[in-house]
Amino acid sequence: MTDARPELLVTAFSDYICPFCYVGDARLNRLRESFRVKINWCLLEIHPETPAEGRPVSELGYDPETWEQLMAALDVLAAEEGLEFAEHSFTANSHRALLLAEAAKELGAASFYPLHRALFEAFLRDGRNLGDEAVLRAIIEEQGLEQSLGDQAWSDPRFEDNLKRYRLAAAQLEVRATPTFFVGTHRLDGAVPFDELWQAAQLAADEPS
């Protein structure tokens, strides 16, 4: 049977420790009901200075009032998408998790997407430290993948090169927030309302290829 849904190409700059990226991912998934969504995930490390053991969010530089407003907004977005969040009290170093996801891309969508969602859930829902190799190896096992995936992700320079390319692209495109989505020729900064994402998708689908 021919799939009548129009194809939709999206480039997404995202990080697994970013709660608004988790919301954005859920909203992109909602588009799949009406579009054949193909996403170029540009995995962008937002806090490379964070040590492997993680650090309190109080060290991120937000004043308490701004942080409280961000978390209140996040509560609303999470409720809209049916997502569960642990208390966001610490941040993690996501570098190894991003490399792991890059390696999983080579296994195809059937392996990448379950791992992709598990990485979001591990940190943002369950409060597990993505900077801890043991945690990542446990996630690999939980997803039924071979431990050699982690070995390859953390030793093959190709995946580090991919992350460098994403950082360069982000700089060239002046990406200043995660998530940032490019839907056709339309740019969306942050976890925009689903209606705004939907409108961009419709406009992109109507653009000449």
GUTOR-634367 format. One record per residue: x, y, z of N, C-alpha, C in turn; residue number from 1. Coordinates in nm, 2 decimals, decimal comma. Atoms other than C-alpha are relative to their C-alpha. Example, Ala and Ser with C-alpha at 12.3 -4.5 7.8 and 13.67 -1.06 7.14 Angstrom:
2
{{0,09; -0,12; 0,00}; {1,23; -0,45; 0,78}; {0,09; 0,12; 0,00}; 1}
{{-0,09; -0,11; 0,00}; {1,37; -0,11; 0,71}; {-0,08; 0,11; 0,08}; 2}
//
This chain:
209
{{0,08; -0,12; 0,00}; {0,00; 0,00; 0,00}; {0,09; 0,12; 0,00}; 1}
{{-0,07; -0,12; 0,01}; {0,13; 0,34; -0,09}; {-0,03; 0,09; 0,12}; 2}
{{0,02; -0,09; -0,11}; {0,19; 0,58; 0,20}; {-0,03; 0,14; -0,06}; 3}
{{0,05; -0,12; 0,06}; {-0,01; 0,89; 0,11}; {0,05; 0,13; 0,08}; 4}
{{-0,04; -0,12; -0,08}; {0,14; 1,11; 0,38}; {0,12; 0,07; -0,07}; 5}
{{-0,11; -0,07; 0,06}; {0,37; 1,38; 0,25}; {0,13; -0,02; 0,08}; 6}
{{-0,13; 0,01; -0,07}; {0,74; 1,36; 0,33}; {0,03; 0,13; 0,07}; 7}
{{-0,03; -0,12; -0,07}; {0,86; 1,60; 0,59}; {0,15; -0,01; 0,05}; 8}
{{-0,14; 0,01; -0,04}; {1,24; 1,67; 0,64}; {0,02; 0,10; 0,11}; 9}
{{-0,02; -0,09; -0,11}; {1,34; 1,81; 0,97}; {0,15; -0,02; 0,05}; 10}
{{-0,13; 0,00; -0,07}; {1,68; 1,90; 1,12}; {-0,02; 0,05; 0,14}; 11}
{{0,02; -0,03; -0,15}; {1,68; 1,90; 1,50}; {0,13; 0,00; 0,07}; 12}
{{-0,12; -0,01; -0,09}; {1,95; 2,03; 1,73}; {-0,06; -0,03; 0,14}; 13}
{{0,06; 0,05; -0,12}; {1,89; 1,85; 2,06}; {0,11; -0,06; 0,09}; 14}
{{-0,09; 0,07; -0,09}; {2,06; 1,71; 2,37}; {-0,09; -0,07; 0,10}; 15}
{{0,08; 0,09; -0,09}; {1,94; 1,43; 2,60}; {-0,02; 0,05; 0,14}; 16}
{{0,02; -0,06; -0,14}; {1,98; 1,64; 2,92}; {-0,09; 0,12; 0,00}; 17}
{{0,08; -0,12; 0,01}; {1,76; 1,92; 2,79}; {-0,15; -0,04; 0,01}; 18}
{{0,14; 0,04; -0,01}; {1,40; 1,88; 2,92}; {-0,09; 0,05; -0,11}; 19}
{{0,08; -0,05; 0,11}; {1,26; 2,10; 2,65}; {0,02; -0,07; -0,13}; 20}
{{-0,02; 0,09; 0,12}; {1,42; 1,88; 2,39}; {-0,09; -0,13; 0,01}; 21}
{{0,08; 0,11; -0,02}; {1,23; 1,59; 2,54}; {-0,15; 0,03; -0,05}; 22}
{{0,13; -0,05; 0,04}; {0,91; 1,79; 2,49}; {-0,01; 0,01; -0,15}; 23}
{{0,00; -0,02; 0,14}; {1,01; 1,88; 2,14}; {0,00; -0,13; -0,08}; 24}
{{0,00; 0,13; 0,07}; {1,08; 1,52; 2,05}; {-0,14; -0,06; 0,00}; 25}
{{0,14; 0,05; -0,01}; {0,73; 1,42; 2,17}; {-0,09; 0,07; -0,11}; 26}
{{0,08; -0,07; 0,09}; {0,58; 1,69; 1,95}; {0,04; -0,03; -0,14}; 27}
{{-0,04; 0,05; 0,13}; {0,78; 1,58; 1,65}; {-0,07; -0,13; -0,03}; 28}
{{0,07; 0,13; 0,02}; {0,64; 1,23; 1,70}; {-0,14; 0,02; -0,03}; 29}
{{0,14; -0,02; 0,03}; {0,29; 1,37; 1,69}; {-0,02; 0,03; -0,15}; 30}
{{0,01; -0,03; 0,15}; {0,36; 1,49; 1,33}; {0,00; -0,13; -0,08}; 31}
{{-0,01; 0,12; 0,08}; {0,42; 1,13; 1,22}; {-0,14; -0,05; -0,04}; 32}
{{0,13; 0,04; 0,03}; {0,04; 1,08; 1,22}; {-0,04; 0,05; -0,14}; 33}
{{0,05; -0,07; 0,12}; {0,01; 1,31; 0,92}; {0,12; 0,01; -0,11}; 34}
{{-0,11; -0,02; 0,09}; {0,36; 1,32; 0,77}; {0,10; -0,12; 0,01}; 35}
{{-0,12; 0,09; -0,01}; {0,65; 1,08; 0,68}; {0,12; 0,08; 0,04}; 36}
{{-0,10; -0,09; -0,06}; {0,89; 1,26; 0,91}; {0,13; -0,07; 0,00}; 37}
{{-0,14; 0,05; 0,01}; {1,26; 1,21; 0,84}; {0,08; 0,11; 0,07}; 38}
{{-0,06; -0,10; -0,09}; {1,47; 1,38; 1,11}; {0,15; -0,02; -0,01}; 39}
{{-0,15; -0,01; -0,01}; {1,84; 1,47; 1,09}; {0,03; 0,05; 0,14}; 40}
{{-0,03; -0,04; -0,14}; {1,93; 1,46; 1,46}; {0,14; 0,05; 0,01}; 41}
{{-0,13; -0,06; -0,02}; {2,22; 1,70; 1,52}; {0,01; 0,01; 0,15}; 42}
{{-0,01; 0,01; -0,14}; {2,31; 1,61; 1,87}; {0,11; 0,10; 0,05}; 43}
{{-0,08; -0,12; -0,04}; {2,45; 1,92; 2,05}; {0,02; 0,00; 0,15}; 44}
{{-0,03; 0,00; -0,15}; {2,62; 1,90; 2,39}; {-0,01; 0,14; 0,05}; 45}
{{0,03; -0,13; -0,05}; {2,49; 2,19; 2,59}; {0,08; 0,04; 0,12}; 46}
{{-0,07; -0,03; -0,12}; {2,69; 2,16; 2,91}; {0,13; -0,09; 0,00}; 47}
{{-0,12; 0,09; 0,00}; {3,03; 2,01; 2,81}; {0,09; 0,02; 0,12}; 48}
{{-0,09; -0,02; -0,12}; {3,19; 2,16; 3,12}; {-0,04; -0,08; 0,12}; 49}
{{0,05; 0,08; -0,12}; {2,99; 1,93; 3,35}; {0,08; -0,12; 0,02}; 50}
{{-0,08; 0,12; -0,02}; {3,20; 1,66; 3,51}; {-0,09; -0,13; -0,01}; 51}
{{0,07; 0,13; 0,02}; {3,11; 1,29; 3,47}; {-0,09; -0,03; 0,11}; 52}
{{0,09; 0,03; -0,12}; {2,96; 1,28; 3,82}; {-0,12; 0,09; 0,00}; 53}
{{0,11; -0,09; 0,00}; {2,72; 1,56; 3,73}; {0,02; 0,12; 0,09}; 54}
{{-0,01; -0,11; -0,09}; {2,66; 1,88; 3,92}; {-0,14; 0,06; 0,02}; 55}
{{0,13; -0,06; -0,03}; {2,37; 2,07; 4,08}; {-0,04; 0,10; -0,10}; 56}
{{0,05; -0,10; 0,09}; {2,15; 2,28; 3,86}; {0,02; 0,14; 0,05}; 57}
{{-0,03; -0,13; -0,06}; {2,22; 2,57; 4,10}; {0,13; 0,06; -0,05}; 58}
{{-0,12; -0,05; 0,06}; {2,56; 2,59; 3,93}; {-0,01; 0,04; -0,14}; 59}
{{0,01; -0,04; 0,14}; {2,42; 2,66; 3,59}; {-0,01; 0,15; -0,03}; 60}
{{-0,01; -0,14; 0,02}; {2,40; 3,03; 3,65}; {-0,14; 0,07; -0,01}; 61}
{{0,13; -0,06; 0,00}; {2,02; 3,08; 3,66}; {-0,03; 0,07; 0,13}; 62}
{{0,04; -0,05; -0,13}; {1,88; 3,31; 3,92}; {-0,13; -0,08; 0,04}; 63}
{{0,11; 0,09; -0,05}; {1,62; 3,13; 4,14}; {-0,14; 0,03; -0,06}; 64}
{{0,13; -0,04; 0,06}; {1,32; 3,33; 4,00}; {-0,01; -0,05; -0,14}; 65}
{{0,01; 0,05; 0,14}; {1,41; 3,25; 3,64}; {-0,01; -0,15; -0,01}; 66}
{{0,01; 0,14; 0,00}; {1,47; 2,89; 3,72}; {-0,14; -0,05; 0,04}; 67}
{{0,13; 0,04; -0,04}; {1,14; 2,86; 3,90}; {-0,10; 0,02; -0,12}; 68}
{{0,09; -0,03; 0,12}; {0,96; 3,02; 3,59}; {0,02; -0,11; -0,11}; 69}
{{-0,03; 0,10; 0,10}; {1,14; 2,77; 3,36}; {-0,07; -0,13; 0,04}; 70}
{{0,06; 0,13; -0,04}; {1,03; 2,47; 3,57}; {-0,15; 0,00; 0,00}; 71}
{{0,15; -0,01; 0,01}; {0,67; 2,60; 3,59}; {-0,04; -0,02; -0,14}; 72}
{{0,03; 0,01; 0,14}; {0,67; 2,63; 3,21}; {0,01; -0,15; -0,04}; 73}
{{-0,02; 0,14; 0,04}; {0,81; 2,28; 3,18}; {-0,11; -0,09; 0,05}; 74}
{{0,11; 0,08; -0,06}; {0,54; 2,14; 3,41}; {-0,12; 0,00; -0,10}; 75}
{{0,11; -0,02; 0,09}; {0,28; 2,28; 3,17}; {0,02; -0,08; -0,13}; 76}
{{-0,03; 0,07; 0,12}; {0,45; 2,14; 2,86}; {0,00; -0,15; 0,02}; 77}
{{0,00; 0,14; -0,03}; {0,50; 1,80; 3,02}; {-0,14; -0,05; 0,01}; 78}
{{0,14; 0,04; -0,02}; {0,13; 1,78; 3,11}; {-0,07; -0,01; -0,14}; 79}
{{0,06; 0,00; 0,13}; {0,04; 1,87; 2,75}; {0,04; -0,12; -0,08}; 80}
{{-0,05; 0,11; 0,08}; {0,25; 1,59; 2,61}; {-0,01; -0,14; 0,08}; 81}
{{0,01; 0,12; -0,08}; {0,18; 1,33; 2,89}; {0,14; -0,06; 0,04}; 82}
{{-0,14; 0,04; -0,04}; {0,55; 1,32; 2,99}; {0,02; 0,01; 0,15}; 83}
{{-0,03; 0,00; -0,15}; {0,68; 1,24; 3,34}; {0,15; 0,05; 0,01}; 84}
{{-0,13; -0,05; -0,03}; {0,98; 1,43; 3,48}; {0,04; -0,02; 0,14}; 85}
{{-0,05; 0,00; -0,13}; {1,19; 1,37; 3,78}; {0,03; 0,14; 0,04}; 86}
{{-0,04; -0,13; -0,04}; {1,28; 1,67; 3,99}; {0,13; 0,04; -0,06}; 87}
{{-0,12; -0,04; 0,07}; {1,54; 1,86; 3,79}; {0,10; 0,07; 0,09}; 88}
{{-0,09; -0,05; -0,10}; {1,80; 1,90; 4,06}; {0,14; 0,00; -0,04}; 89}
{{-0,14; 0,01; 0,04}; {2,12; 1,80; 3,88}; {0,00; -0,01; -0,15}; 90}
{{-0,02; 0,02; 0,15}; {2,26; 1,81; 3,53}; {0,11; -0,10; -0,02}; 91}
{{-0,10; 0,11; 0,02}; {2,48; 1,55; 3,37}; {0,08; 0,04; -0,12}; 92}
{{-0,08; -0,01; 0,12}; {2,76; 1,54; 3,11}; {-0,06; -0,10; -0,10}; 93}
{{0,07; 0,08; 0,09}; {2,59; 1,41; 2,80}; {0,09; -0,05; -0,11}; 94}
{{-0,08; 0,03; 0,11}; {2,89; 1,36; 2,58}; {0,00; -0,15; -0,04}; 95}
{{0,00; 0,14; 0,03}; {2,90; 0,98; 2,60}; {-0,13; -0,05; -0,05}; 96}
{{0,13; 0,04; 0,05}; {2,53; 0,95; 2,55}; {-0,02; 0,04; -0,14}; 97}
{{0,01; -0,05; 0,13}; {2,55; 1,16; 2,24}; {0,08; -0,09; -0,10}; 98}
{{-0,08; 0,09; 0,08}; {2,83; 0,94; 2,10}; {-0,07; -0,13; -0,02}; 99}
{{0,07; 0,13; 0,01}; {2,62; 0,63; 2,18}; {-0,11; 0,01; -0,10}; 100}
{{0,11; -0,02; 0,10}; {2,32; 0,77; 1,99}; {0,05; 0,01; -0,14}; 101}
{{-0,06; -0,01; 0,13}; {2,55; 0,85; 1,70}; {0,03; -0,14; -0,06}; 102}
{{-0,03; 0,14; 0,04}; {2,67; 0,49; 1,69}; {-0,13; -0,08; -0,04}; 103}
{{0,13; 0,08; 0,02}; {2,31; 0,36; 1,71}; {-0,07; 0,04; -0,13}; 104}
{{0,06; -0,04; 0,13}; {2,21; 0,56; 1,40}; {0,04; -0,10; -0,10}; 105}
{{-0,05; 0,09; 0,10}; {2,42; 0,32; 1,20}; {-0,07; -0,14; 0,00}; 106}
{{0,08; 0,12; -0,01}; {2,20; 0,03; 1,32}; {-0,14; 0,01; -0,06}; 107}
{{0,13; -0,02; 0,06}; {1,89; 0,19; 1,16}; {-0,10; 0,05; 0,11}; 108}
{{0,10; -0,06; -0,09}; {1,58; 0,35; 1,30}; {-0,06; -0,09; 0,10}; 109}
{{0,06; 0,10; -0,10}; {1,45; 0,03; 1,47}; {0,09; -0,01; 0,12}; 110}
{{-0,08; 0,01; -0,12}; {1,75; 0,04; 1,70}; {0,02; 0,14; 0,06}; 111}
{{-0,03; -0,14; -0,05}; {1,82; 0,42; 1,72}; {-0,12; 0,05; 0,08}; 112}
{{0,11; -0,07; -0,07}; {1,47; 0,54; 1,82}; {-0,03; -0,05; 0,14}; 113}
{{0,03; 0,05; -0,14}; {1,41; 0,31; 2,12}; {0,12; 0,05; 0,09}; 114}
{{-0,11; -0,05; -0,09}; {1,76; 0,40; 2,25}; {-0,01; 0,15; 0,02}; 115}
{{0,02; -0,15; -0,01}; {1,70; 0,77; 2,17}; {-0,10; 0,04; 0,11}; 116}
{{0,10; -0,03; -0,10}; {1,39; 0,77; 2,38}; {0,04; -0,05; 0,14}; 117}
{{-0,05; 0,05; -0,13}; {1,55; 0,56; 2,66}; {0,10; 0,10; 0,06}; 118}
{{-0,09; -0,10; -0,05}; {1,82; 0,82; 2,69}; {-0,07; 0,12; 0,06}; 119}
{{0,08; -0,11; -0,06}; {1,57; 1,10; 2,74}; {-0,06; -0,05; 0,13}; 120}
{{0,08; 0,05; -0,12}; {1,37; 0,89; 2,99}; {0,10; -0,02; 0,11}; 121}
{{-0,09; 0,04; -0,10}; {1,67; 0,77; 3,18}; {0,04; 0,13; 0,09}; 122}
{{-0,05; -0,12; -0,07}; {1,79; 1,12; 3,27}; {-0,12; 0,08; 0,05}; 123}
{{0,10; -0,10; -0,03}; {1,47; 1,33; 3,26}; {-0,12; -0,06; 0,08}; 124}
{{0,11; 0,07; -0,07}; {1,21; 1,08; 3,39}; {0,05; -0,07; 0,13}; 125}
{{-0,04; 0,09; -0,11}; {1,42; 0,85; 3,61}; {0,12; 0,06; 0,08}; 126}
{{-0,10; -0,06; -0,07}; {1,70; 1,08; 3,72}; {0,14; -0,07; 0,00}; 127}
{{-0,13; 0,07; 0,01}; {1,99; 0,86; 3,61}; {0,10; 0,08; -0,07}; 128}
{{-0,11; -0,09; 0,05}; {2,33; 1,01; 3,54}; {0,05; -0,05; -0,13}; 129}
{{-0,04; 0,04; 0,13}; {2,40; 0,99; 3,17}; {0,15; 0,02; -0,02}; 130}
{{-0,14; -0,01; 0,00}; {2,76; 1,08; 3,24}; {0,07; -0,12; 0,05}; 131}
{{-0,06; 0,12; -0,06}; {2,82; 0,75; 3,41}; {0,00; -0,11; -0,11}; 132}
{{-0,01; 0,10; 0,10}; {2,94; 0,48; 3,17}; {-0,08; -0,12; 0,04}; 133}
{{0,08; 0,11; -0,05}; {2,78; 0,21; 3,39}; {-0,15; 0,02; -0,03}; 134}
{{0,14; -0,02; 0,03}; {2,44; 0,37; 3,35}; {-0,03; -0,02; -0,15}; 135}
{{0,02; 0,01; 0,15}; {2,48; 0,39; 2,97}; {0,01; -0,15; -0,04}; 136}
{{-0,01; 0,14; 0,04}; {2,59; 0,03; 2,95}; {-0,12; -0,08; 0,05}; 137}
{{0,13; 0,06; -0,05}; {2,28; -0,07; 3,16}; {-0,11; 0,03; -0,10}; 138}
{{0,10; -0,04; 0,10}; {2,07; 0,12; 2,91}; {0,01; -0,08; -0,13}; 139}
{{-0,03; 0,08; 0,12}; {2,24; -0,06; 2,62}; {-0,06; -0,14; 0,02}; 140}
{{0,05; 0,13; -0,03}; {2,15; -0,39; 2,78}; {-0,15; 0,00; 0,01}; 141}
{{0,15; -0,01; -0,01}; {1,79; -0,28; 2,86}; {-0,06; 0,00; -0,14}; 142}
{{0,06; -0,02; 0,14}; {1,74; -0,20; 2,49}; {0,03; -0,13; -0,08}; 143}
{{-0,03; 0,12; 0,07}; {1,87; -0,55; 2,39}; {0,11; 0,02; -0,11}; 144}
{{-0,11; -0,02; 0,09}; {2,17; -0,41; 2,21}; {0,13; -0,06; 0,05}; 145}
{{-0,13; 0,05; -0,04}; {2,53; -0,54; 2,21}; {0,08; 0,10; 0,07}; 146}
{{-0,09; -0,09; -0,07}; {2,78; -0,39; 2,45}; {0,11; 0,05; -0,09}; 147}
{{-0,10; -0,05; 0,09}; {3,01; -0,36; 2,16}; {-0,04; 0,14; -0,06}; 148}
{{0,05; -0,13; 0,05}; {2,79; -0,06; 2,05}; {0,07; 0,11; 0,08}; 149}
{{-0,07; -0,10; -0,08}; {2,93; 0,13; 2,35}; {0,15; 0,01; -0,03}; 150}
{{-0,14; 0,01; 0,03}; {3,28; 0,02; 2,28}; {0,03; 0,08; -0,13}; 151}
{{-0,02; -0,07; 0,13}; {3,25; 0,15; 1,92}; {-0,03; 0,15; 0,02}; 152}
{{0,04; -0,14; -0,01}; {3,07; 0,47; 2,02}; {0,11; 0,08; 0,06}; 153}
{{-0,10; -0,07; -0,08}; {3,35; 0,57; 2,26}; {0,14; -0,01; -0,04}; 154}
{{-0,14; 0,02; 0,05}; {3,65; 0,47; 2,06}; {0,01; 0,04; -0,15}; 155}
{{-0,01; -0,03; 0,15}; {3,57; 0,54; 1,69}; {-0,01; 0,15; -0,02}; 156}
{{0,00; -0,14; 0,01}; {3,67; 0,89; 1,60}; {-0,11; 0,06; -0,09}; 157}
{{0,10; -0,05; 0,09}; {3,40; 0,91; 1,34}; {-0,12; 0,07; 0,07}; 158}
{{0,11; -0,05; -0,07}; {3,14; 0,98; 1,60}; {0,03; 0,13; 0,07}; 159}
{{-0,04; -0,13; -0,05}; {3,34; 1,25; 1,77}; {0,00; 0,11; -0,11}; 160}
{{0,00; -0,10; 0,12}; {3,38; 1,41; 1,42}; {-0,14; 0,04; -0,03}; 161}
{{0,14; -0,04; 0,02}; {3,00; 1,40; 1,38}; {-0,04; 0,11; 0,10}; 162}
{{0,04; -0,10; -0,10}; {2,95; 1,59; 1,71}; {0,07; 0,14; -0,03}; 163}
{{-0,07; -0,13; 0,04}; {3,21; 1,85; 1,59}; {-0,07; 0,07; -0,11}; 164}
{{0,08; -0,06; 0,11}; {3,02; 1,90; 1,27}; {-0,13; 0,06; 0,04}; 165}
{{0,13; -0,06; -0,05}; {2,70; 1,96; 1,46}; {0,03; 0,13; 0,07}; 166}
{{-0,04; -0,13; -0,06}; {2,88; 2,22; 1,67}; {0,03; 0,11; -0,10}; 167}
{{-0,03; -0,10; 0,11}; {3,01; 2,39; 1,36}; {-0,13; 0,05; -0,07}; 168}
{{0,13; -0,03; 0,06}; {2,67; 2,38; 1,20}; {-0,08; 0,09; 0,09}; 169}
{{0,07; -0,08; -0,10}; {2,51; 2,52; 1,51}; {0,05; 0,14; 0,00}; 170}
{{-0,06; -0,13; -0,01}; {2,75; 2,81; 1,52}; {-0,03; 0,08; -0,13}; 171}
{{0,03; -0,06; 0,12}; {2,70; 2,88; 1,15}; {-0,14; 0,05; -0,01}; 172}
{{0,14; -0,03; 0,00}; {2,33; 2,88; 1,19}; {-0,05; 0,09; 0,11}; 173}
{{0,03; -0,08; -0,12}; {2,34; 3,08; 1,51}; {-0,10; -0,07; 0,09}; 174}
{{0,09; 0,07; -0,09}; {2,16; 2,81; 1,71}; {0,04; 0,04; 0,14}; 175}
{{-0,03; -0,05; -0,14}; {2,14; 2,95; 2,06}; {-0,09; -0,07; 0,10}; 176}
{{0,09; 0,07; -0,10}; {1,88; 2,72; 2,22}; {-0,02; -0,14; -0,05}; 177}
{{0,04; 0,13; 0,03}; {1,79; 2,36; 2,23}; {-0,14; -0,02; 0,06}; 178}
{{-0,02; 0,05; 0,14}; {1,57; 2,23; 2,08}; {-0,01; 0,12; -0,10}; 179}
{{0,03; -0,08; 0,12}; {1,60; 2,42; 1,75}; {-0,03; -0,09; -0,12}; 180}
{{0,05; 0,08; 0,11}; {1,41; 2,27; 1,46}; {0,01; 0,08; -0,13}; 181}
{{0,01; -0,06; 0,13}; {1,45; 2,35; 1,09}; {-0,10; -0,10; -0,08}; 182}
{{0,11; 0,08; 0,06}; {1,13; 2,23; 0,92}; {-0,01; 0,06; -0,14}; 183}
{{-0,01; -0,06; 0,13}; {1,18; 2,28; 0,55}; {0,09; 0,13; 0,01}; 184}
{{-0,08; -0,12; -0,01}; {1,29; 2,64; 0,53}; {-0,04; 0,08; 0,12}; 185}
{{0,05; -0,07; -0,12}; {1,12; 2,73; 0,86}; {0,08; -0,04; 0,12}; 186}
{{-0,08; 0,02; -0,12}; {1,32; 2,77; 1,18}; {-0,09; 0,02; 0,12}; 187}
{{0,08; -0,01; -0,12}; {1,16; 2,71; 1,52}; {0,10; -0,02; 0,12}; 188}
{{-0,09; 0,00; -0,12}; {1,36; 2,79; 1,84}; {-0,08; -0,03; 0,12}; 189}
{{0,06; 0,04; -0,13}; {1,27; 2,61; 2,16}; {-0,12; -0,09; -0,02}; 190}
{{0,12; 0,10; 0,00}; {0,98; 2,38; 2,25}; {-0,12; 0,08; -0,04}; 191}
{{0,11; -0,08; 0,05}; {0,73; 2,58; 2,04}; {-0,13; -0,08; 0,02}; 192}
{{0,13; 0,06; 0,00}; {0,36; 2,51; 2,07}; {-0,02; -0,10; -0,12}; 193}
{{0,01; 0,09; 0,11}; {0,25; 2,21; 1,87}; {-0,07; 0,06; -0,12}; 194}
{{0,07; -0,07; 0,11}; {0,02; 2,43; 1,66}; {0,10; 0,07; -0,09}; 195}
{{-0,10; -0,07; 0,08}; {0,32; 2,63; 1,55}; {0,09; -0,10; -0,08}; 196}
{{-0,07; 0,11; 0,06}; {0,51; 2,31; 1,47}; {-0,08; -0,05; -0,12}; 197}
{{0,09; 0,06; 0,11}; {0,21; 2,18; 1,27}; {-0,01; 0,10; -0,12}; 198}
{{0,01; -0,10; 0,11}; {0,18; 2,50; 1,07}; {0,13; 0,00; -0,08}; 199}
{{-0,12; 0,01; 0,08}; {0,55; 2,49; 0,98}; {0,01; -0,13; -0,08}; 200}
{{0,00; 0,12; 0,07}; {0,51; 2,13; 0,88}; {-0,08; 0,00; -0,13}; 201}
{{0,09; -0,02; 0,12}; {0,22; 2,21; 0,65}; {0,06; 0,09; -0,11}; 202}
{{-0,06; -0,09; 0,10}; {0,40; 2,50; 0,49}; {0,12; -0,07; -0,07}; 203}
{{-0,11; 0,07; 0,06}; {0,71; 2,28; 0,44}; {-0,04; -0,10; -0,10}; 204}
{{0,05; 0,11; 0,09}; {0,51; 2,00; 0,28}; {-0,04; 0,06; -0,13}; 205}
{{0,05; -0,07; 0,12}; {0,37; 2,25; 0,03}; {0,12; 0,06; -0,08}; 206}
{{-0,11; -0,06; 0,08}; {0,72; 2,38; -0,07}; {0,04; -0,09; -0,11}; 207}
{{-0,05; 0,09; 0,11}; {0,86; 2,26; -0,40}; {0,13; -0,07; 0,04}; 208}
{{-0,12; 0,08; -0,04}; {1,12; 1,99; -0,36}; {0,12; 0,04; -0,09}; 209}
//
